[in-house]
Each structure stands twice: as C-alpha cells, then as structure tokens.
Amino acid sequence: DAMTGCGVRPLRYALEAKADFVWANEGNWDLHNLLNANLSNSLSTSQYCITHKDANALFFERHQQKDFFDLIDIDSFGCPQPTLTSALWAIRLGGLLYLTSTDGRATSGHAPNKSLQTYGAYARAHPAIHEQGLRLLIGAAVQQAAARGLGAQPVCSWYHGDVNRVMMRITRQSAWDTENYGFLTYCHHCGQFQTLSWKKLGRSKACVCQSTELPVVSGPMWLGPLHHQGDLVASGIGVTSHG
C-alpha cells in the first residue's frame, strides 16, 4: 500500500484477503506510531513492513533490488499519474496494479485542460461522466504500460461519486490494440454515443440523428471491457451483461 495512512488497507489485505505479507508505506513519518500500533495489534512482525518514503523512490528502489510486488495499491488524492509510471517498474509480470482517482472535476469534463494535463486526454461533459472517469484512468494505465513494453488489462473497476477505482493486471505486451484505445463522441441533440477510431480522427462524423450540430469528442480513453469476467467469476463475483 503505497500511501497507507493509518494502515487499515494493509490490515484488510492480511486479515481478510489472507495475504502472506503486506508492505505499508506512508510518506508522513508523524503517523509512524499510529501505523505501527494498528498493524502490530493484529499481525506478527513477520507479516508486515513499514516504511516512510516517497512512493516513487520506493518503487525504483524495489526495481533495483529485483524485489517486485504482487500487488501495488495506489490510493492517492487526485490523479495517480505522478506514481503510475514508476509503479510499473516495481510490479511483477502478472501482478495487479490497483489505482484510485478522485479528480472528478477533470474526468467529468468540467476542467478539460486539467484532464489533458493529467491524463493526456480531453474530457467533455455528458451523461456518462462516471464511466468516462473509469475509462480515462484505465486508458492512462494502458498507455503508460505500453510505453514500457507492457500490457495492462482491467480486472475490475467501479466508481462512487467522484472516486474511480480500477485494478489492472500487468503482463508482457502483445500487439498494441488501438481498437480499445480511442475516442468517444456524444450528440447533445439526441443523446447518442459512438466510438471514434484513430484512423477516423479529424474527419467530421455526423450523428445518426443527422443533427446539423456535430457530436463532441472526448479522449483518448479505454473503449474495451471494464472488467475481466474470468477473473471475477474465479473470485466469486458476478458480472452483469452491461458490466
């Protein structure tokens, strides 16, 4: 847990998910006594480690030591972009990267310049802004992983209010799949959504309702499934046809 706070999440990983070992990192040394008390109250010293480092420094340190994590949880304020790239250096192949975004104003299209700054994508306002937040976050992880020659596949994703949470499985990269990474258009006249590929970017694409007003374009973002059904079925979690 890269930004653990008081250590509740590592405790849940150990006690509820039965993790063999948890690493609780908290940049604020002032929380050491509280963090140590919370973990030592329920876990043996062989089950956990506490550090107080910048998350980026910790990730690169583990990479240099060839000590890779099975799961990295980044629950930061705002966007996880400042630590996303470095986390990819510290995750093992097949491992899980769990990301949180709380910058709902950017992902909802109310601050498109901010979304461009943090996600490299221009977000517009429309009725599906919550799903758009998930797709922007997944898209950022997929693109950053691809830049390192890695693949990133969504395992599960959910949102609650302005909070977006996605879990990605990091693998060796296969062919770069541009079909699942592109643009979303929305017609304010009829409410129709359509996807727009990179090959068609720059061409005027009228809505199916034939409105004289062209649809607005958001992206790039992830356009593929938000969950991996096989993983969720194996874990006992059901997935709807719309999931």
C-alpha positions in Angstrom: 0.0 0.0 0.0 1.9 3.0 -1.3 0.1 5.7 0.6 -1.3 3.8 3.6 -2.3 6.5 6.1 -3.2 4.7 9.3 -2.8 1.2 7.8 -6.4 0.0 7.5 -6.0 -1.4 4.0 -2.9 -3.5 4.7 -4.7 -4.9 7.7 -7.6 -5.9 5.4 -5.3 -7.4 2.8 -3.7 -9.6 5.6 -6.7 -10.5 7.6 -9.5 -10.7 5.0 -7.6 -11.4 1.8 -5.1 -13.7 3.6 -2.0 -12.0 2.1 1.2 -13.6 3.3 3.0 -10.3 3.7 2.0 -6.6 3.4 4.1 -3.6 2.9 2.7 -0.4 4.3 4.4 2.8 3.1 3.4 6.2 4.4 5.3 9.4 3.5 4.3 11.1 6.7 6.7 10.0 9.5 4.4 11.6 12.1 1.9 8.7 11.5 4.5 6.0 12.4 3.4 5.3 15.9 -0.2 5.1 15.0 0.6 2.9 11.9 2.8 0.6 13.9 0.3 0.2 16.7 -2.5 -0.6 14.3 -0.5 -3.3 12.4 1.3 -4.8 15.4 -2.0 -5.2 17.2 -3.3 -7.8 14.7 -0.2 -9.0 12.8 3.1 -10.6 13.7 6.3 -8.7 12.8 6.9 -11.3 10.1 3.7 -10.4 8.3 4.3 -6.7 7.6 6.9 -4.0 6.8 6.5 -0.2 7.4 8.5 2.4 5.5 8.2 6.2 5.2 9.4 7.0 1.7 8.2 8.9 -1.3 6.3 6.2 -3.3 8.3 6.8 -6.5 11.6 6.4 -4.6 10.3 3.1 -3.1 9.2 1.7 -6.4 12.5 2.4 -8.1 14.4 1.0 -5.1 12.4 -2.2 -5.3 13.1 -2.4 -9.0 16.8 -2.0 -8.5 16.7 -4.8 -5.8 14.7 -7.0 -8.2 12.1 -7.4 -5.4 8.8 -7.0 -7.3 5.4 -6.6 -5.8 2.5 -9.0 -6.5 0.0 -6.1 -5.9 0.5 -2.4 -5.7 -2.3 -0.2 -4.3 -2.1 3.5 -5.1 -4.9 5.3 -3.3 -3.9 9.0 -3.7 -5.7 12.3 -3.7 -6.5 13.5 -7.2 -4.9 11.5 -10.1 -2.4 8.7 -9.6 -0.4 9.7 -12.6 2.6 11.0 -10.6 3.3 7.5 -9.3 1.7 5.3 -12.1 4.7 5.2 -14.3 7.2 4.4 -11.5 4.8 1.7 -10.1 5.2 -0.2 -13.4 8.9 -0.6 -12.7 8.1 -2.3 -9.3 5.2 -4.7 -10.3 5.9 -8.3 -11.3 4.6 -9.7 -14.6 1.2 -11.0 -13.9 0.8 -8.7 -10.9 -2.0 -6.3 -10.0 -1.9 -2.6 -10.1 -4.8 -1.0 -8.1 -5.4 2.7 -8.9 -7.6 5.4 -7.5 -8.6 8.7 -9.0 -10.6 11.4 -7.1 -10.3 14.3 -9.5 -13.9 14.2 -10.6 -13.9 17.7 -11.9 -11.3 16.8 -14.5 -12.8 13.5 -15.6 -16.4 14.9 -15.8 -15.5 17.4 -18.4 -15.7 20.5 -16.2 -11.9 21.0 -16.3 -10.9 19.7 -19.8 -7.5 21.4 -19.6 -6.8 19.6 -16.3 -7.8 16.2 -17.8 -5.4 16.9 -20.7 -2.6 17.8 -18.3 -3.1 14.7 -16.1 -4.5 12.0 -18.4 -3.3 13.2 -21.8 -7.0 13.2 -22.8 -9.6 15.9 -23.4 -12.8 15.1 -21.4 -16.2 16.5 -22.2 -19.3 16.8 -20.1 -22.1 14.3 -20.9 -24.4 11.9 -19.0 -21.8 9.1 -18.8 -19.1 11.1 -16.9 -18.7 8.4 -14.2 -17.9 5.7 -16.7 -15.7 8.2 -18.6 -13.7 8.6 -15.4 -13.0 4.9 -15.3 -12.1 4.8 -18.9 -9.7 7.7 -18.7 -8.0 6.0 -15.7 -7.8 2.7 -17.5 -6.6 4.3 -20.7 -3.8 6.1 -18.9 -2.6 2.9 -17.3 -2.8 1.0 -20.6 -0.9 3.7 -22.5 1.8 4.1 -19.8 2.3 0.3 -19.7 2.5 0.1 -23.5 5.2 2.8 -23.4 7.3 0.4 -21.3 6.6 -2.6 -23.5 4.0 -4.0 -21.1 0.3 -4.9 -21.3 -2.4 -3.8 -18.9 -5.8 -5.4 -18.7 -8.7 -4.3 -16.5 -9.6 -6.9 -13.9 -12.4 -4.9 -12.3 -13.5 -1.2 -12.0 -16.0 0.8 -10.0 -17.0 4.3 -9.2 -18.7 6.0 -6.2 -19.3 9.7 -6.6 -16.1 11.3 -7.7 -14.0 8.3 -6.7 -12.8 5.9 -9.5 -11.1 2.7 -8.7 -9.6 0.3 -11.2 -7.5 -2.9 -10.9 -5.2 -3.7 -13.7 -3.2 -6.9 -14.5 0.2 -6.2 -15.8 1.6 -8.6 -18.4 4.1 -8.8 -21.3 2.8 -6.7 -24.1 1.2 -8.3 -27.1 0.3 -6.2 -30.2 -0.8 -2.6 -29.3 -4.6 -2.7 -29.5 -5.7 0.6 -30.8 -9.3 -0.6 -31.2 -9.7 -0.5 -27.4 -8.0 2.9 -27.0 -9.6 5.7 -28.9 -12.3 8.4 -28.7 -15.9 8.7 -27.6 -18.4 11.0 -29.3 -21.7 12.3 -27.8 -24.5 14.1 -29.5 -26.2 16.7 -27.4 -29.2 16.7 -29.7 -30.3 13.1 -29.4 -28.0 11.7 -26.7 -26.3 9.1 -28.9 -22.8 7.8 -28.0 -20.4 6.5 -30.7 -16.8 5.5 -30.7 -14.2 7.1 -32.9 -11.0 5.4 -34.0 -7.7 7.0 -34.5 -7.9 6.4 -38.3 -11.1 8.4 -38.5 -9.8 11.2 -36.2 -10.0 14.6 -37.9 -12.9 13.6 -40.1 -16.3 15.1 -39.4 -18.6 12.4 -38.1 -22.3 13.3 -38.1 -24.6 11.7 -35.6 -27.0 9.0 -36.7 -29.8 11.5 -36.0 -28.4 13.7 -38.7 -28.3 16.8 -36.5 -26.5 19.8 -38.0 -24.5 20.1 -34.8 -21.6 17.7 -34.8 -21.1 15.4 -31.7 -18.5 16.4 -29.2 -15.4 14.3 -28.8 -13.7 13.0 -25.6 -10.5 11.1 -25.4 -8.4 9.2 -26.0 -9.6 6.7 -23.4 -10.1 3.0 -22.9 -13.0 1.7 -25.1 -12.9 -2.0 -24.1 -14.5 -4.0 -21.3 -14.3 -2.5 -17.8 -13.9 -5.9 -16.2 -12.3 -9.3 -16.9 -15.2 -11.7 -16.4 -12.9 -14.8 -16.0 -11.1 -13.2 -13.0 -14.4 -12.1 -11.4 -16.1 -15.4 -11.8 -13.0 -17.2 -10.4 -13.2 -14.9 -7.3 -16.9 -15.5 -6.9 -18.0 -12.0 -8.0 -20.8 -11.9 -10.6 -20.8 -9.6 -13.6 -23.8 -8.3 -15.4 -24.0 -8.2 -19.2 -23.5 -4.5 -19.0 -20.5 -4.7 -16.7 
